Amino acid sequence: MNTDKIVGKRIKALRESKSIDVAEMAERTGLDAEQIIRIEEDKDLPSLAPLIKIARVLGVRLGTFLDDQDALGPVISRKKNYKESVSFSTNQTASHTHMDYYSLASDKSGRHIEPFIIQVAPRQDNSDFLLSSHEGEEFIFCLEGILEVTYGNDTFLMEEGDSIYYDSIIAHHVHAADSQGARILAVVYTPI
C-alpha cells in the first residue's frame, strides 16, 4: 500500500461526492484552502490533527483515508510487513515529520481506532516542536528508546515499557528524548 499517494485522492473524491468545494472545506476545517489543495494533490500528507478535522467535515472515520482493503473479520499484521510506512507532515507546507507510521490495521474495515508502530527519529538539538490537538484519545507504549511527551504544560520522559494515555484535545507532542530515536506502539481513537 502506498498510503501517501492515496489519501489526497480519497479526500478529494469524498469532498466532491458531498458537493463541498475547497473554500467551504477550508472554512469548516479551519485549514487554508492552499493546504487542502496540496493534500488533495498528494503533495502533503498532514499531521493527524488536520486529517481528523477533514474526516469530521466529511462525516467519515479517520481510517477511511488509510484503508487499503475491506476485511470485516480479524486482521493480522506481520512484523515482516512493517516496511510500508506513512509519514505525516508537521505543518501546512512542510514535507515530512520526525516519525514513520506503520499501520497495524489498514486492512480492517469499519475500525474505530488506529493502531500504529511508530519509528521516532533521533532528536535534533535545534528541534522546535509544534504542539498538536484534536478530538479523541491516544495511547502510547514505549517499545525502545526514551520518549519525551509534552502534554499541555507538562513534559514526561518515558522509557521502554512505560505507557501514557491522554485526551488528544490537550495540546501535545511526542518526540525522542535523545539522539538515539525510539520505537512506540500508538493507538489513536477519534470519534466520528
N, C-alpha and C positions, 0 to 999 in steps of 0.2 A: 504494500500500500504506500503510495506517495502522497501522504496526507497534506503536505504543504502545497500541493498543486491542485487539491480538490476542494478545500474549504471555501475559497473565494467563489468558485463556480456554484457550489451548493447554496451559499448565502445569496448570491445574485438570483439564482433560479427561484428560491423561496420568496425573496423580496418581490420579484416580478410577478410571481403567481398570486401574491396577495395585493397586487396593484399599489405597491408602496414605491414612490420614487426616491431617489437618493437624498433630495432635500428633506423629505418627510422622515426618512430613516435617520438622517443626521439630527434633526430636531428631537425626535423621540428617544434617541440613544444618548444624546449629548456629545456625540463624536463629530469631528469635522467631516464635511462631505468629501474632501480630498482623501481622508483616511479611509472612508468607506469604499471609494473607488479603487484605491490601492489594494485594499483587502480583496475586493471582488475580482480584481485583475491578477490575483495571486502574487502581487509584488511584496506584500507584507502579510505575515500571519501574526495577528495581535496577541497581546497577553490575554490571560483568562478574563480579566475584568471587562474589556470591550466585547469579547465574544459572548459573555453572559448577557450584556446589555442588548446585543443584537438578537440573541436567542429569545429574550423576553419580548422584544418588539414583534418578532416573527411568530411567537407562540409555540416554540419548539424547545426540546431538551438541548442542552449543550452538546451532548453526544451525537445529535443529528449531523453536526458538521464533521465529526470524526468517524462516523460509522463506515465500515468497509463492506459488511455483509449484513444479512438479516437473520442471524441464528436466534431461534427462540429458546432453545434448550441451553444447557450449560456450555460455557466457553472455556477452553483450556489454553493458556499461554505458556509456551515453552521458552526456556532461557535462551536456547539457540536462536530464537526469532527476535531477540531484543535489538537486532541491528537496525530495524526500521524505527527511526525516531522522528519526533516533531519538535521543532524549535519555535518558540513564540517570540515576537519582537517585544522590546521593552517600552517603546513609546510610539508615537504616531508615525515616525518615519525611520526609526532605527531598524537595522537588519535583523539580527538575532540576539537572543538573550544569553545569559550565563548558564542555561540549563538545557539539556536534551531530554525530552519526554518520550518514554516507551510505553505506549498504551497497552494495558493488560486486558482490555475488554472491547476493542474496536469492532469485533465480530458479534457482540451481543446487542441484539435489537431491543429497544424499549427500556434500556437501563436508566437508572436514576442517579447513579454515582459514576465517577470517572476515576478508576484506579490507574496509577502510573508508577513505573520505576523511573526515577529521575537521576541523571548523572549531572552533578553540580560542578561547574568548572572551578578551578582554584581561584581564590580571591586575589584580585589585583590591589596593590597598595593604594591606588588612587580611586578605588571604587566609590561611586556616588550612587546610592540606591534610591530608586523611586518607589515609594510605598504604593500598594495597590489595595483597593477594597471593592467588594462585590457581594451580592447576596449569596447566602449559603454557608457551608461549613467545610473545614478541611481537617484531615488527619494526616500527620506526618510521622513516620517511623524512620529513625536514622539507622541505615544498614552499615555504612562505612564512613569514616572520617568524622569531622567535627563541623556542625552547623551553627550558624548564628541566625536566630529568628527574631526579627523586630516585629513587635505586636503593640500597636498604639505607642505609648511612651516607654514600654518595657523592651528589654533585649534579653534573650535566653540563649545560653550555649547548650548545645545538645550533642552528646557523644553516641557512639554505637550502642544500640539497644534502647536509647531514650525515645520518647514519643511526645507529641503535642497535638491537642485537638482544640480548635478555636473557631469562633464565628468570623467568617470572612468579611463581614461588613466593617469590622475594625481594620484600619489601615495596617498593612503587614508587608513583610518582605523576608524571603528565605534565601540565604547565600552561604557559601563556605566560609568558615571562620578563619581559615589559614590558606596557605599556598598549596595545600595537598588536595583540595577538592573533597567531594563527598558523594555518596550514593544514598538515595532515600526511596522509601515507598510512600507515595502520597495518594490519598483518596479525597476527591473533591465532590461535594454534593451541592447542586444548585437547584432550587425549586423552579418549577415552570412558571 
